[in-house]
Amino acid sequence: YEIPVFIDEKKDLSQNIFIQYVLSILAIFSKSWSQEAVFASLKTGFYPLESEEIFNLENYCIKWGIKGKKWYEKDWDFGEESEKKEYWNTLRRKIVEPLIAFKSELNRAKTVREITVKLYEFLKENEIEKKLNEKIFQIHQQGQIELANEYVASMHILVQVLDNMVALLGEEQV
């Protein structure tokens, strides 16, 4: 009878790439830069790296056992020609430098309000909303309107959760 149907169902927000990105950054810090946490974060697509670079970097890190402090203590110097070493270190810096700066800011934050503001500022400085909007546009162009709407909602939900955290626990020391 061509009656339009709308099925309202709840979806797991943790499957959303934007939410995965935010959670994976926190996992990098809580899991001491484990390979799993770093590459889960990279594969969300919010870093200035191409997919091919991420996959090559993952193989390189597995080959040389790069995890933990090896990510950020010093430049990598693992058995490659100097040209290749510079390539790997350039990729490493693109990942590590913003995260180390963010971690430093988080270490100075003492209250829920301060931590929440630091997270929001980090997302803003790294133009995550712009990158998310680009992904939404691409998905929309592919005809995946429902998924595009989920991505739009995820940004609003995260901001709302952060606002609620500040409203409820703003000056709470953590």
C-alpha positions in Angstrom: 0.0 0.0 0.0 3.1 2.2 -0.2 2.7 3.4 3.4 6.0 5.1 4.6 7.6 3.3 7.5 9.9 4.7 10.1 11.6 2.3 12.5 13.0 3.9 15.6 15.7 1.8 17.1 18.5 2.6 19.5 22.0 2.2 18.2 25.2 1.7 20.2 26.9 5.1 20.2 30.3 3.6 20.8 30.2 2.3 17.2 30.2 5.8 15.9 33.6 6.9 14.6 33.5 10.3 16.3 32.8 8.7 19.7 35.4 6.0 18.9 38.0 8.7 18.2 37.3 10.5 21.6 37.4 7.2 23.5 40.5 6.0 21.7 42.5 9.1 22.6 41.7 8.5 26.2 42.6 4.8 25.8 46.0 5.8 24.4 46.7 7.5 27.6 45.1 4.9 29.9 46.8 2.0 28.1 50.2 3.6 27.9 50.3 4.0 24.2 49.6 0.4 23.4 49.6 -0.5 19.7 45.9 -1.5 19.8 44.9 1.9 21.3 47.0 4.0 19.0 45.9 2.2 15.8 42.3 2.1 16.9 42.5 5.9 17.2 44.3 6.3 13.8 41.8 4.2 12.0 39.0 6.5 12.9 40.3 8.8 10.1 40.7 12.0 12.1 44.5 12.3 11.8 46.3 14.0 8.9 47.4 10.6 7.5 46.2 8.6 4.5 44.9 5.1 5.0 48.0 3.6 3.2 50.3 5.5 5.6 48.4 4.2 8.6 48.6 0.6 7.4 52.3 0.9 6.6 52.9 2.5 9.9 51.1 -0.3 11.7 53.3 -2.9 10.0 56.4 -0.9 10.8 55.4 -0.7 14.5 54.6 -4.4 14.7 58.0 -5.2 13.0 60.0 -3.1 15.5 57.8 -3.6 18.6 56.9 0.1 18.9 54.6 0.7 21.8 54.6 2.7 25.1 57.3 5.3 25.5 58.9 4.4 22.1 56.1 6.5 20.5 57.1 9.8 22.1 60.5 9.7 23.9 62.7 10.1 20.9 62.9 9.8 17.1 62.8 6.3 15.7 66.1 4.9 14.6 65.2 1.3 13.6 67.4 -0.2 10.9 66.3 1.8 7.9 68.0 4.2 5.5 68.0 7.8 6.7 65.3 8.8 4.1 62.9 6.1 5.4 63.7 7.1 9.0 62.7 10.6 8.4 59.5 9.4 6.7 58.5 7.3 9.7 59.4 10.1 12.2 57.3 12.6 10.2 54.3 10.3 10.5 55.1 9.7 14.2 55.2 13.5 14.9 51.9 14.1 13.2 50.3 11.7 15.7 52.3 12.3 18.8 52.8 16.0 19.0 49.1 17.0 19.4 48.4 14.1 21.8 51.4 14.9 24.0 50.3 18.6 24.1 46.8 17.5 25.0 48.1 15.1 27.7 50.2 17.9 29.2 47.0 20.1 29.4 45.1 17.2 31.0 47.7 16.7 33.6 47.3 20.4 34.7 43.5 20.1 34.9 42.2 19.2 38.3 38.4 19.5 38.1 35.7 18.0 35.8 35.1 21.4 34.3 38.8 21.9 33.5 39.2 18.4 31.9 36.0 18.9 29.9 37.2 22.3 28.6 40.6 20.8 27.7 38.9 18.0 25.7 36.7 20.4 23.9 39.6 22.7 23.1 41.6 19.8 21.8 38.8 18.8 19.5 38.5 22.4 18.3 42.2 22.9 17.8 42.5 19.8 15.7 39.4 20.8 13.6 37.6 17.6 14.4 34.2 19.1 13.8 35.3 20.2 10.3 36.7 16.7 9.6 33.5 15.1 10.9 31.4 17.5 8.7 33.5 16.4 5.7 32.8 12.7 6.5 29.2 13.5 6.9 29.1 15.2 3.5 30.8 12.2 1.9 28.5 9.7 3.5 25.5 11.9 2.5 26.7 12.0 -1.1 26.9 8.2 -1.1 23.2 8.1 -0.1 23.8 6.8 3.4 21.5 9.5 4.9 20.8 7.6 8.1 24.5 7.1 8.9 25.1 10.8 8.1 22.4 11.8 10.6 23.9 9.5 13.2 27.3 11.3 12.8 25.5 14.7 13.1 23.8 13.5 16.3 27.0 12.2 17.8 28.6 15.6 17.9 25.5 17.1 19.6 25.3 14.2 22.0 29.0 14.5 23.1 28.7 18.2 23.6 25.5 17.6 25.6 27.2 15.0 27.8 30.2 17.3 28.4 27.8 20.1 29.4 25.9 17.8 31.7 29.2 16.6 33.3 30.1 20.2 34.0 26.7 21.1 35.3 26.7 18.1 37.7 30.3 17.8 38.7 31.9 21.0 37.4 34.2 21.8 40.4 34.6 18.2 41.6 38.3 17.3 41.9 39.3 14.2 39.9 
